[in-house]
Amino acid sequence: MNLSPITEVVAAVLTQPDGRVLLAQRPPGKPYAGYWEFPGGKVEPGESLEAALARELQEELGIVVTQPCRWITRVFEYPHALVRLNFFRVFEWQGAPHPHEGQVFSWQLPDAVEVTPLLPANFPIVKALSLPVVLGISHAESLGVDTFLARLDVALHNGLRLIQLRDKTLPDEARLHLARETVRRARLHGARVLVNGPLDLARAAGADGIHLDSSAAASLTARPDCEWVGVSCHDGAELAQAATLGADFALLSPVLPTLTHPGATTLGWEAFSRLAAASPIPVYGLGGLGREDVALAQSRGAHGVALLRGAWT
């Protein structure tokens, strides 16, 4: 067991409206010189994470952060240090980033990073940043398959890029047909589809991966062998299990009261924020949220929102 003290570090994901994020190249004389990373630095004794982020970005980039949003927290062991990386999404700032410490900067799209080499801790971060902010959960059982597929086409045309195919009560043959048709239509728009069900079904449909409910995740000891894995969670223990499996993201619910489960206990934003900030994988808020709540959810630590009915209206 490594008993080295953990070095607290803040890291900023500065994000342009077109989705590009800012990467900085480590200068000569530092460990991993020449490697690319997200701007940030060590937290000083007695300093809050938010204060450290503001200071580092002022010193390193010459900008003033106006709206930092907690995102995820990952612990990474380098040969020279054990670090806890507290990541923030930063969508608004004052001033134009420019090098104050001799670094080289580059704006990059997360799913098409061209600078190399990346600092090892940032590979899962870049993958996570390629996830869109809205996830649609299929609703064909209630809408009817034909109606759902018509609404899917509209949603894809309007920018939906991540779909969880659920609809578990459909007969196997009908569900496979729906999954294949959903994947076919999604491919035309560069969208990803994850099947909530057996890996065999996801593979037969040509999907990008699978989505696990909390009980399915609890029964596993290793990550399923596919490109993308999502997990539905309701508390900290289930989030921890999702991270242990190496899932790429989690849905955390219910955040707020919903029409489908009136009177059910909800997390509320305070508990959601605490759990999301501590999670090493991105967390989508689910339950009582709409597309108009993306910015609010992000301000509370969410990567974005997951929608059932709201994705298809």
Backbone bond lengths (Angstrom), bond angles and torsions (degrees), N, CA, C in turn:
res aa  C-N    CA-C-N  psi(-1)  N-CA   C-N-CA  omega(-1)  CA-C   N-CA-C  phi
1 M - - - 1.467 - - 1.526 109.63 -
2 N 1.331 116.14 134.00 1.457 120.81 179.85 1.526 109.42 -80.76
3 L 1.345 115.15 119.68 1.461 120.14 -179.09 1.520 112.18 -103.21
4 S 1.344 116.56 12.47 1.458 120.26 179.35 1.524 109.60 -64.32
5 P 1.338 117.10 144.33 1.462 119.35 177.10 1.530 109.97 -64.66
6 I 1.318 115.12 145.66 1.464 119.80 179.16 1.525 109.52 -84.54
7 T 1.306 116.38 130.66 1.451 122.64 174.24 1.520 108.94 -90.06
8 E 1.330 116.10 119.51 1.464 120.04 178.71 1.527 109.93 -79.51
9 V 1.330 115.35 129.01 1.458 121.25 -177.95 1.531 108.38 -131.79
10 V 1.317 116.26 141.58 1.464 121.01 171.25 1.527 108.47 -106.33
11 A 1.325 115.67 142.93 1.460 121.05 178.47 1.519 108.68 -135.95
12 A 1.322 116.15 138.03 1.464 121.65 -175.55 1.517 110.53 -110.97
13 V 1.324 115.14 130.43 1.455 120.83 171.75 1.529 107.05 -102.19
14 L 1.339 115.96 87.39 1.456 120.56 176.79 1.523 107.86 -72.17
15 T 1.323 116.37 126.12 1.460 120.94 -171.70 1.515 111.18 -125.09
16 Q 1.329 115.36 125.55 1.453 122.23 175.89 1.527 109.79 -80.13
17 P 1.332 118.96 160.16 1.468 120.97 177.59 1.530 113.72 -56.32
18 D 1.341 117.69 -28.64 1.463 119.54 179.79 1.521 112.66 -85.21
19 G 1.350 118.18 5.19 1.455 121.89 176.48 1.515 114.90 95.42
20 R 1.316 118.48 -8.53 1.467 119.63 179.00 1.530 110.97 -68.55
21 V 1.319 115.53 144.00 1.462 121.13 179.37 1.526 109.09 -120.44
22 L 1.330 115.37 154.71 1.463 120.72 -175.42 1.526 110.80 -91.88
23 L 1.330 116.23 126.15 1.455 122.60 173.85 1.519 108.97 -115.83
24 A 1.335 115.57 146.08 1.465 121.62 -179.37 1.519 109.19 -121.97
25 Q 1.320 116.29 144.40 1.463 121.22 177.80 1.521 109.92 -94.12
26 R 1.322 115.86 130.32 1.465 119.94 -177.88 1.533 109.85 -67.45
27 P 1.325 117.20 134.59 1.466 120.65 -174.76 1.524 112.24 -77.27
28 P 1.335 117.22 163.37 1.468 121.03 176.17 1.527 110.93 -57.53
29 G 1.324 115.29 146.51 1.461 120.66 177.45 1.506 114.08 95.96
30 K 1.351 117.67 -13.27 1.457 121.63 177.33 1.525 109.77 -102.15
31 P 1.349 117.11 155.19 1.471 118.17 172.94 1.526 110.21 -55.14
32 Y 1.316 116.51 143.58 1.464 122.61 -178.01 1.521 111.86 58.45
33 A 1.311 117.29 37.54 1.467 121.28 177.31 1.531 109.62 -55.55
34 G 1.319 116.05 135.88 1.455 121.41 -179.73 1.513 114.59 91.92
35 Y 1.340 116.62 -14.35 1.462 119.86 178.28 1.533 109.67 -79.77
36 W 1.328 115.08 155.33 1.456 121.33 -178.82 1.528 110.37 -100.47
37 E 1.331 115.67 142.42 1.458 121.26 -177.31 1.522 109.37 -151.58
38 F 1.330 115.29 175.97 1.460 120.39 173.56 1.525 108.73 -85.71
39 P 1.325 118.26 142.13 1.467 120.41 -178.90 1.524 111.51 -60.15
40 G 1.319 115.40 149.61 1.464 120.52 178.86 1.512 110.10 156.72
41 G 1.322 115.68 -160.22 1.460 119.11 179.99 1.515 111.75 173.38
42 K 1.324 115.05 -172.67 1.464 121.54 -175.20 1.530 111.57 -72.59
43 V 1.329 114.14 147.21 1.456 121.40 174.56 1.520 108.30 -86.59
44 E 1.315 117.22 128.72 1.456 120.93 -179.66 1.529 110.67 -79.37
45 P 1.344 117.69 154.10 1.479 120.42 179.60 1.526 111.83 -53.51
46 G 1.323 115.73 131.39 1.456 120.92 178.75 1.509 115.23 79.65
47 E 1.319 117.41 1.19 1.465 122.01 -176.31 1.530 109.78 -95.17
48 S 1.326 117.29 136.67 1.460 120.07 175.06 1.525 109.34 -73.46
49 L 1.324 115.53 160.77 1.461 119.50 179.49 1.526 110.59 -62.27
50 E 1.339 116.51 -41.52 1.463 120.29 -179.10 1.530 111.44 -64.95
51 A 1.335 116.33 -39.52 1.468 119.81 178.93 1.522 110.55 -67.73
52 A 1.339 116.45 -38.97 1.464 120.03 178.42 1.522 111.00 -64.22
53 L 1.333 115.88 -41.45 1.463 119.74 179.23 1.525 110.51 -62.57
54 A 1.331 116.70 -46.01 1.467 120.24 -179.77 1.523 110.86 -61.34
55 R 1.331 116.84 -43.89 1.462 121.07 -179.36 1.529 111.17 -63.99
56 E 1.324 116.39 -48.37 1.467 120.30 -177.21 1.524 111.90 -61.72
57 L 1.330 117.01 -41.83 1.462 119.26 -178.12 1.529 111.78 -72.55
58 Q 1.328 116.09 -29.93 1.465 119.41 174.39 1.528 109.94 -68.49
59 E 1.340 116.46 -45.51 1.460 120.49 -178.44 1.522 112.79 -69.81
60 E 1.338 115.48 -39.88 1.461 119.99 -171.57 1.524 113.03 -87.62
61 L 1.353 115.88 -36.91 1.460 119.83 -173.35 1.521 113.84 -118.01
62 G 1.335 116.88 -13.44 1.451 120.27 -178.31 1.517 113.50 72.32
63 I 1.348 117.31 28.65 1.457 119.94 -179.75 1.528 110.08 -118.67
64 V 1.324 115.27 160.10 1.463 122.17 176.06 1.524 107.74 -112.00
65 V 1.320 116.19 118.66 1.463 121.29 -179.10 1.519 109.26 -77.11
66 T 1.328 116.87 131.72 1.458 120.20 -178.92 1.525 112.68 -106.74
67 Q 1.345 118.15 -21.12 1.453 118.72 -176.64 1.530 110.93 -152.46
68 P 1.339 118.09 74.67 1.465 118.87 177.26 1.528 110.86 -77.97
69 C 1.319 117.10 139.57 1.470 122.33 179.37 1.529 108.95 -121.26
70 R 1.335 117.09 121.10 1.460 119.07 173.67 1.522 109.39 -55.06
71 W 1.327 116.45 145.73 1.460 119.51 -177.54 1.529 110.27 -128.37
72 I 1.322 118.06 -79.02 1.463 121.40 179.94 1.531 109.17 -139.89
73 T 1.327 115.85 166.92 1.470 121.96 179.20 1.520 108.53 -133.40
74 R 1.322 116.21 123.73 1.466 120.24 -178.67 1.533 110.14 -128.22
75 V 1.332 115.76 139.64 1.462 121.49 174.72 1.529 107.70 -100.27
76 F 1.330 115.47 131.80 1.466 119.65 -177.65 1.522 109.22 -136.43
77 E 1.327 115.62 135.65 1.459 120.83 -179.12 1.525 110.07 -103.12
78 Y 1.331 115.09 112.20 1.451 121.65 171.89 1.525 108.63 -94.75
79 P 1.344 117.57 163.30 1.465 118.61 176.40 1.525 113.06 -57.56
80 H 1.333 116.77 -30.06 1.473 120.32 -174.91 1.524 113.32 -100.30
81 A 1.348 118.50 -9.26 1.467 118.57 -175.00 1.521 111.10 -169.11
82 L 1.345 113.71 153.26 1.462 121.60 170.58 1.523 106.36 -105.06
83 V 1.335 116.88 118.03 1.461 119.52 -172.56 1.523 110.60 -121.61
84 R 1.332 114.50 145.62 1.457 120.87 170.40 1.517 106.88 -108.16
85 L 1.320 115.78 114.50 1.452 122.34 -175.25 1.522 109.28 -95.09
86 N 1.313 115.88 110.21 1.460 122.51 178.73 1.524 108.07 -95.29
87 F 1.328 116.08 102.51 1.459 120.45 -174.92 1.525 111.23 -89.04
88 F 1.327 114.07 139.00 1.465 122.66 174.44 1.525 108.75 -121.86
89 R 1.337 116.27 141.09 1.461 119.80 166.33 1.532 107.13 -89.02
90 V 1.315 116.41 136.12 1.466 121.43 179.22 1.526 107.52 -127.06
91 F 1.334 115.82 111.54 1.454 121.54 -177.41 1.522 112.45 -103.66
92 E 1.345 116.51 -17.97 1.469 119.77 -177.90 1.526 109.29 -136.18
93 W 1.333 115.49 137.58 1.467 121.18 176.92 1.523 108.57 -156.93
94 Q 1.317 114.78 163.80 1.460 121.43 178.72 1.525 108.65 -109.62
95 G 1.329 115.72 134.79 1.455 120.65 -178.49 1.512 111.36 97.21
96 A 1.324 115.66 163.12 1.465 121.51 178.25 1.530 108.88 -100.98
97 P 1.330 118.67 125.04 1.469 120.00 179.68 1.527 111.44 -57.44
98 H 1.326 115.48 129.06 1.456 120.15 174.18 1.531 108.34 -147.53
99 P 1.324 117.14 151.27 1.472 120.41 -171.96 1.523 112.84 -69.96
100 H 1.313 116.25 121.14 1.459 122.40 174.98 1.523 111.47 -98.33
101 E 1.342 115.73 -16.19 1.467 119.23 -174.71 1.531 111.59 -124.62
102 G 1.328 116.95 24.34 1.462 121.10 174.98 1.509 115.31 80.53
103 Q 1.340 117.89 11.95 1.453 119.46 -178.94 1.534 111.30 -77.33
104 V 1.322 113.28 167.00 1.457 120.71 170.28 1.522 106.73 -109.81
105 F 1.340 117.23 134.00 1.460 122.38 -178.68 1.520 110.47 -113.46
106 S 1.330 115.14 156.44 1.458 119.60 175.53 1.524 109.47 -155.03
107 W 1.345 116.42 132.98 1.462 121.73 174.38 1.523 108.57 -87.52
108 Q 1.325 116.71 126.80 1.459 121.17 -173.65 1.523 111.16 -134.08
109 L 1.343 116.44 146.69 1.461 121.16 171.30 1.528 108.48 -80.75
110 P 1.331 118.99 129.88 1.465 121.10 -175.03 1.529 114.64 -57.02
111 D 1.351 117.51 -34.02 1.466 118.18 -178.97 1.527 112.45 -91.30
112 A 1.333 116.66 9.68 1.474 119.98 178.15 1.525 109.68 -151.55
113 V 1.334 116.10 51.70 1.470 120.43 -179.21 1.525 109.55 -69.27
114 E 1.327 115.68 127.66 1.457 120.68 -175.99 1.523 113.21 -105.14
115 V 1.344 118.15 -16.78 1.463 119.66 179.87 1.531 109.08 -83.73
116 T 1.315 116.06 149.73 1.455 121.25 -177.28 1.526 109.19 -154.47
117 P 1.353 119.19 150.64 1.462 127.04 -0.58 1.532 111.36 -86.46
118 L 1.333 116.13 152.50 1.455 121.62 174.18 1.525 109.28 -84.28
119 L 1.323 116.55 146.82 1.455 120.54 171.88 1.534 107.79 -60.19
120 P 1.343 118.82 135.10 1.469 120.96 -173.08 1.516 114.73 -52.01
121 A 1.323 118.32 -37.06 1.467 120.54 -177.28 1.525 112.40 -66.18
122 N 1.327 117.33 -14.67 1.464 119.25 -171.51 1.524 114.87 -96.70
123 F 1.332 118.10 -3.59 1.469 118.88 177.96 1.529 112.10 -60.10
124 P 1.341 119.33 -50.38 1.477 117.98 177.95 1.515 113.13 -67.43
125 I 1.326 117.17 -25.03 1.463 120.25 179.14 1.529 110.11 -68.41
126 V 1.310 115.98 -45.51 1.462 120.23 -179.77 1.527 110.17 -63.47
127 K 1.334 116.73 -40.69 1.471 119.59 177.56 1.525 110.27 -62.18
128 A 1.335 116.61 -44.07 1.463 120.52 -179.56 1.521 111.38 -62.27
129 L 1.323 116.88 -37.08 1.462 120.45 -178.43 1.526 112.85 -70.40
130 S 1.325 117.23 -13.95 1.467 119.48 175.95 1.523 111.80 -80.36
131 L 1.354 117.42 -7.14 1.456 120.58 177.07 1.524 109.75 -73.66
132 P 1.335 118.16 134.64 1.472 120.31 177.13 1.519 110.91 -71.21
133 V 1.328 116.55 168.10 1.465 120.24 -175.73 1.522 112.84 -86.01
134 V 1.329 117.61 -13.73 1.467 120.96 177.67 1.514 109.76 -120.10
135 L 1.335 115.67 130.11 1.463 122.78 175.79 1.524 108.10 -116.71
136 G 1.322 116.86 128.11 1.457 121.15 179.30 1.518 111.21 -101.92
137 I 1.327 116.79 130.24 1.463 122.41 177.89 1.515 108.33 -101.25
138 S 1.333 116.96 124.99 1.459 120.64 -172.89 1.528 111.68 -60.43
139 H 1.338 114.06 152.63 1.463 120.68 -171.13 1.529 109.36 -140.48
140 A 1.337 115.96 34.75 1.466 120.14 -173.46 1.518 112.96 -71.57
141 E 1.326 118.06 -28.11 1.467 120.31 -179.44 1.522 110.62 -59.16
142 S 1.318 117.00 -43.62 1.458 121.00 -177.43 1.527 112.59 -84.42
143 L 1.327 116.46 -38.47 1.467 120.01 -176.10 1.518 112.35 -79.65
144 G 1.325 116.59 -26.98 1.460 121.30 -167.17 1.519 108.15 94.37
145 V 1.329 115.53 142.55 1.467 119.81 -173.03 1.525 111.68 -60.59
146 D 1.321 117.59 -46.96 1.468 119.79 -176.90 1.528 111.60 -63.48
147 T 1.331 115.87 -43.09 1.470 119.16 178.46 1.514 110.68 -64.30
148 F 1.341 115.76 -42.06 1.465 118.40 179.29 1.527 111.07 -60.90
149 L 1.329 117.05 -45.61 1.469 119.41 -177.56 1.527 111.05 -63.83
150 A 1.315 116.99 -35.43 1.468 119.77 176.63 1.524 110.34 -65.23
151 R 1.330 116.62 -41.76 1.469 119.98 179.09 1.529 110.69 -71.68
152 L 1.326 116.76 -31.34 1.466 120.54 175.07 1.527 110.31 -60.48
153 D 1.327 116.55 -44.42 1.464 119.83 178.95 1.524 111.21 -58.35
154 V 1.330 115.91 -42.87 1.471 119.97 179.49 1.532 110.10 -64.92
155 A 1.335 116.64 -44.67 1.465 120.32 -178.74 1.527 111.25 -63.02
156 L 1.315 116.72 -41.37 1.465 120.16 178.20 1.532 110.33 -64.91
157 H 1.319 116.33 -41.74 1.465 120.23 177.85 1.528 110.66 -61.06
158 N 1.339 116.06 -33.50 1.462 120.88 -178.39 1.527 113.50 -87.88
159 G 1.337 117.21 3.54 1.463 119.12 171.10 1.509 117.13 114.33
160 L 1.334 120.06 0.04 1.467 120.24 177.76 1.528 109.23 -63.76
161 R 1.342 116.64 129.91 1.466 119.83 -175.10 1.532 114.10 -129.66
162 L 1.329 117.42 6.63 1.464 120.00 177.18 1.522 108.81 -145.93
163 I 1.335 115.80 125.05 1.462 121.71 -174.20 1.524 109.41 -131.04
164 Q 1.330 114.91 132.61 1.460 120.91 169.10 1.524 107.38 -101.77
165 L 1.328 116.82 117.36 1.458 121.06 177.59 1.528 108.19 -85.94
166 R 1.329 116.46 111.73 1.453 121.25 -175.37 1.535 109.53 -105.14
167 D 1.311 118.74 -100.33 1.473 123.69 172.05 1.525 113.26 45.33
168 K 1.320 115.94 54.46 1.464 121.15 -172.44 1.523 114.27 -71.82
169 T 1.333 117.89 -18.13 1.470 118.72 -176.57 1.521 113.16 -87.80
170 L 1.319 117.93 -5.15 1.463 119.55 176.11 1.526 110.19 -66.72
171 P 1.334 118.16 145.82 1.469 120.03 173.39 1.527 110.67 -55.96
172 D 1.320 116.83 150.54 1.467 121.50 -174.55 1.522 112.86 -52.40
173 E 1.327 116.81 -45.77 1.464 119.92 -176.93 1.531 111.04 -65.84
174 A 1.341 115.57 -41.53 1.460 119.56 179.51 1.525 110.28 -67.74
175 R 1.317 116.90 -37.37 1.466 119.87 -179.34 1.530 110.87 -67.99
176 L 1.334 116.66 -39.34 1.463 119.07 177.71 1.521 110.36 -65.16
177 H 1.321 116.70 -41.46 1.477 119.79 177.41 1.525 110.26 -60.54
178 L 1.345 116.21 -45.33 1.466 120.12 179.49 1.522 110.61 -62.04
179 A 1.322 116.68 -42.74 1.466 120.10 -178.99 1.525 110.81 -63.24
180 R 1.315 116.88 -44.62 1.470 120.19 -179.34 1.528 110.81 -64.80
181 E 1.312 116.44 -40.09 1.465 119.93 -178.80 1.536 110.36 -70.24
182 T 1.318 116.41 -37.76 1.460 120.01 177.29 1.526 110.19 -63.58
183 V 1.330 116.88 -44.99 1.464 121.17 179.00 1.523 110.56 -62.55
184 R 1.319 116.64 -43.68 1.471 119.87 -178.86 1.525 110.87 -59.03
185 R 1.316 116.05 -46.07 1.463 119.86 -178.31 1.531 111.37 -70.31
186 A 1.319 116.54 -37.15 1.462 120.33 179.25 1.527 111.16 -64.28
187 R 1.332 116.46 -38.97 1.468 120.46 -178.75 1.526 111.50 -58.80
188 L 1.313 116.86 -33.57 1.464 120.42 -178.43 1.520 111.46 -63.78
189 H 1.343 116.43 -20.13 1.469 120.96 -177.36 1.530 112.42 -115.43
190 G 1.326 117.65 6.32 1.455 119.92 -178.55 1.517 113.24 71.91
191 A 1.343 117.17 23.97 1.464 121.30 -179.53 1.527 110.27 -92.04
192 R 1.342 115.27 155.99 1.460 121.54 178.94 1.524 110.21 -103.42
193 V 1.342 115.18 147.09 1.459 121.73 177.87 1.521 109.10 -127.24
194 L 1.342 115.79 128.15 1.460 122.00 173.96 1.522 108.07 -115.16
195 V 1.328 116.61 133.37 1.454 121.61 -179.14 1.522 109.88 -94.29
196 N 1.326 116.12 128.14 1.460 121.59 175.58 1.529 106.81 -85.83
197 G 1.320 115.64 91.22 1.453 120.45 -176.09 1.508 111.08 163.59
198 P 1.333 116.78 -162.90 1.472 120.90 -175.23 1.529 112.39 -61.97
199 L 1.310 114.69 148.02 1.464 119.86 178.01 1.525 110.99 -61.88
200 D 1.339 116.89 -33.10 1.470 120.12 178.55 1.523 111.36 -60.70
201 L 1.324 116.36 -39.07 1.465 120.00 179.06 1.521 110.22 -66.80
202 A 1.324 116.75 -42.65 1.468 120.54 179.27 1.525 110.63 -61.34
203 R 1.312 115.80 -42.40 1.472 119.39 -179.80 1.520 111.14 -67.87
204 A 1.339 116.62 -41.51 1.463 120.05 -179.72 1.521 111.10 -63.43
205 A 1.323 116.13 -31.23 1.460 120.43 180.00 1.520 112.84 -84.26
206 G 1.336 117.24 -11.91 1.464 120.39 -175.86 1.501 113.34 76.60
207 A 1.349 116.21 23.69 1.465 120.78 -177.19 1.526 111.37 -71.98
208 D 1.343 115.18 168.84 1.465 121.06 -177.80 1.521 112.88 -84.82
209 G 1.336 116.77 -11.94 1.457 119.40 -179.50 1.508 110.09 169.25
210 I 1.336 115.98 -162.40 1.456 120.24 -178.80 1.524 110.66 -128.99
211 H 1.323 113.94 158.97 1.457 121.36 173.01 1.525 107.07 -118.50
212 L 1.330 115.90 131.68 1.462 121.82 -177.44 1.512 110.61 -106.07
213 D 1.350 117.50 135.57 1.456 117.73 168.17 1.520 108.11 -76.70
214 S 1.323 117.16 171.13 1.469 120.07 -171.89 1.524 112.54 -63.12
215 S 1.337 117.42 -35.75 1.463 119.26 -179.54 1.526 111.03 -70.81
216 A 1.328 116.90 -37.95 1.467 119.69 177.18 1.526 110.42 -64.85
217 A 1.332 116.24 -41.05 1.467 119.69 178.83 1.523 111.17 -64.65
218 A 1.336 116.67 -38.60 1.463 120.35 -178.26 1.520 112.09 -65.03
219 S 1.336 117.33 -25.74 1.466 120.84 -177.33 1.521 113.24 -83.85
220 L 1.337 117.57 -6.35 1.462 121.25 -175.63 1.527 111.39 -101.44
221 T 1.323 114.56 152.79 1.465 120.66 174.88 1.529 111.53 -118.24
222 A 1.323 116.93 -5.02 1.467 120.64 179.76 1.521 109.20 -144.44
223 R 1.301 115.36 155.21 1.464 121.28 179.22 1.529 110.29 -65.08
224 P 1.325 117.97 135.54 1.469 120.18 172.86 1.532 110.48 -59.59
225 D 1.314 115.65 148.31 1.457 121.48 -174.36 1.530 110.53 -84.12
226 C 1.323 115.14 80.04 1.457 120.69 176.27 1.523 108.78 -155.54
227 E 1.321 116.12 168.65 1.469 119.95 -171.76 1.522 112.68 -69.32
228 W 1.340 117.00 -41.22 1.464 121.36 -175.47 1.514 110.39 -126.37
229 V 1.333 116.08 135.07 1.464 122.18 178.02 1.523 109.01 -134.16
230 G 1.328 116.53 125.40 1.452 122.21 173.10 1.520 109.60 -116.40
231 V 1.332 116.61 157.28 1.467 120.94 -178.54 1.535 108.73 -138.56
232 S 1.340 115.95 137.09 1.463 121.37 173.11 1.521 109.67 -87.30
233 C 1.325 116.77 129.65 1.462 122.39 -176.03 1.521 110.40 -133.54
234 H 1.349 114.30 158.08 1.462 119.79 -179.74 1.516 112.86 -131.97
235 D 1.335 117.35 -7.09 1.466 120.58 -179.30 1.526 109.66 -157.81
236 G 1.344 115.37 -178.61 1.454 120.33 -176.40 1.513 113.65 -66.13
237 A 1.336 117.23 -36.41 1.462 120.33 -179.35 1.526 110.63 -64.81
238 E 1.317 116.60 -41.79 1.463 119.55 179.58 1.533 111.10 -69.51
239 L 1.329 117.18 -35.76 1.463 119.45 174.50 1.528 111.33 -63.26
240 A 1.324 115.93 -40.60 1.467 120.12 178.84 1.522 110.81 -63.25
241 Q 1.333 117.21 -40.19 1.461 120.50 178.14 1.523 110.93 -64.82
242 A 1.330 116.92 -40.84 1.469 120.20 177.40 1.520 110.90 -59.70
243 A 1.335 116.35 -42.49 1.466 120.27 179.34 1.522 110.86 -67.49
244 T 1.338 117.02 -39.71 1.467 121.10 179.48 1.529 110.89 -61.36
245 L 1.331 116.16 -36.76 1.466 120.08 178.58 1.528 112.25 -72.04
246 G 1.332 116.62 -13.95 1.459 119.96 -176.70 1.513 112.39 81.65
247 A 1.343 116.96 27.80 1.467 120.29 176.58 1.523 109.63 -62.04
248 D 1.321 115.30 155.44 1.462 120.38 -179.14 1.521 112.78 -85.53
249 F 1.330 116.68 -25.27 1.462 120.79 177.82 1.517 108.83 -163.69
250 A 1.336 114.57 168.60 1.460 120.69 177.41 1.514 109.83 -133.92
251 L 1.328 115.68 153.04 1.455 122.45 166.47 1.518 106.80 -102.41
252 L 1.322 117.51 132.98 1.460 121.51 -179.29 1.522 108.09 -120.41
253 S 1.357 115.77 122.54 1.461 119.81 -173.76 1.531 111.56 -151.24
254 P 1.371 115.02 166.11 1.472 126.88 -9.82 1.523 110.47 -86.44
255 V 1.320 115.68 135.99 1.461 119.64 179.58 1.531 110.53 -73.82
256 L 1.328 115.39 -49.34 1.469 122.01 -177.58 1.527 109.04 -128.87
257 P 1.326 119.00 167.39 1.462 120.99 178.13 1.531 111.60 -57.92
258 T 1.337 115.56 146.14 1.461 121.00 -179.12 1.520 110.26 -125.73
259 L 1.329 114.54 160.49 1.460 120.07 177.76 1.521 111.54 -69.32
260 T 1.341 116.40 -32.33 1.462 119.79 -176.18 1.524 112.72 -77.19
261 H 1.341 118.21 -23.88 1.464 121.36 -179.40 1.533 110.08 -132.80
262 P 1.340 116.79 65.55 1.466 119.19 -178.93 1.535 110.83 -64.00
263 G 1.328 116.05 136.13 1.458 120.06 178.52 1.506 114.67 85.40
264 A 1.342 118.02 -6.49 1.460 120.08 -179.93 1.524 110.62 -69.78
265 T 1.325 115.97 151.15 1.464 120.67 177.06 1.528 109.75 -66.34
266 T 1.317 116.56 133.72 1.463 120.61 179.94 1.526 110.45 -115.65
267 L 1.319 115.33 160.12 1.461 120.66 178.99 1.524 111.58 -72.78
268 G 1.331 116.09 -43.11 1.453 120.14 -170.24 1.521 109.65 76.94
269 W 1.329 116.11 161.89 1.468 119.71 -174.84 1.523 112.76 -69.21
270 E 1.321 118.55 -32.09 1.460 119.45 -177.73 1.524 111.47 -63.52
271 A 1.328 116.80 -50.04 1.464 120.20 179.41 1.523 110.68 -67.15
272 F 1.329 116.35 -40.35 1.461 119.26 178.57 1.523 110.50 -58.53
273 S 1.328 116.90 -47.11 1.464 121.18 -177.70 1.521 111.43 -60.31
274 R 1.311 116.58 -42.64 1.461 120.91 -179.23 1.533 110.78 -63.26
275 L 1.330 116.66 -44.41 1.462 120.60 -178.13 1.531 111.49 -70.18
276 A 1.325 116.55 -41.77 1.466 119.84 -178.67 1.519 111.63 -65.47
277 A 1.332 117.11 -41.56 1.468 120.63 -178.02 1.519 111.31 -64.17
278 A 1.328 117.35 -32.46 1.468 120.82 -178.38 1.523 112.63 -84.19
279 S 1.319 117.42 -12.75 1.459 121.03 -175.35 1.532 111.52 -75.47
280 P 1.347 117.56 138.94 1.463 120.08 175.33 1.519 113.18 -83.14
281 I 1.336 117.19 -5.44 1.467 120.30 177.20 1.526 109.07 -122.59
282 P 1.333 118.06 153.20 1.463 120.75 -178.67 1.527 111.27 -61.45
283 V 1.320 115.62 147.12 1.463 122.18 -177.61 1.521 109.28 -124.74
284 Y 1.332 115.39 127.53 1.462 121.24 172.25 1.525 109.15 -94.33
285 G 1.319 116.80 137.80 1.447 121.27 172.75 1.520 110.25 -81.70
286 L 1.332 116.76 135.53 1.458 122.27 -179.71 1.521 108.74 -135.25
287 G 1.332 115.47 136.00 1.450 119.72 175.67 1.517 112.86 111.79
288 G 1.330 116.43 107.13 1.449 120.98 177.79 1.517 114.36 75.23
289 L 1.325 117.84 16.23 1.464 121.66 -176.62 1.521 110.59 -116.72
290 G 1.341 115.70 155.30 1.452 122.08 176.43 1.514 110.54 -129.29
291 R 1.327 115.51 178.56 1.470 120.39 178.53 1.527 111.71 -57.23
292 E 1.328 115.27 -32.83 1.466 119.60 -177.87 1.525 112.15 -70.61
293 D 1.333 117.53 -7.57 1.463 121.38 -177.70 1.530 113.84 -98.38
294 V 1.325 117.80 7.62 1.467 120.17 -176.97 1.530 111.39 -58.42
295 A 1.323 117.28 -50.94 1.470 120.16 -177.72 1.526 110.87 -63.23
296 L 1.337 117.06 -41.56 1.456 120.57 177.58 1.525 110.56 -61.07
297 A 1.341 117.06 -46.44 1.464 120.59 179.87 1.524 111.01 -61.45
298 Q 1.325 117.03 -41.45 1.461 119.86 179.44 1.527 111.04 -64.84
299 S 1.331 116.75 -35.87 1.465 119.24 178.44 1.526 111.44 -66.85
300 R 1.340 116.99 -18.25 1.469 121.89 178.36 1.525 112.22 -102.47
301 G 1.336 117.12 13.41 1.455 120.59 173.89 1.505 115.97 100.44
302 A 1.326 117.81 -2.15 1.464 120.74 179.88 1.524 110.81 -77.45
303 H 1.328 115.27 152.23 1.466 119.42 170.07 1.525 109.07 -74.34
304 G 1.327 115.16 -34.43 1.449 121.05 -179.25 1.508 109.25 179.59
305 V 1.337 116.93 -156.34 1.469 121.19 -178.08 1.520 109.69 -123.99
306 A 1.341 114.87 146.59 1.454 122.66 172.61 1.522 108.08 -106.94
307 L 1.329 117.26 134.44 1.455 122.16 -173.84 1.519 110.56 -126.87
308 L 1.339 115.21 138.06 1.464 120.04 173.59 1.534 108.40 -97.30
309 R 1.318 117.36 -82.98 1.464 118.88 178.08 1.530 112.54 -65.16
310 G 1.337 115.65 -39.01 1.455 120.02 -174.23 1.527 114.61 -63.75
311 A 1.324 117.07 -18.64 1.458 119.34 -179.27 1.523 111.85 -77.14
312 W 1.339 116.07 -18.15 1.484 119.18 -170.61 1.527 112.35 -119.80
313 T 1.326 116.61 17.52 1.468 120.12 177.88 1.519 109.51 -111.14
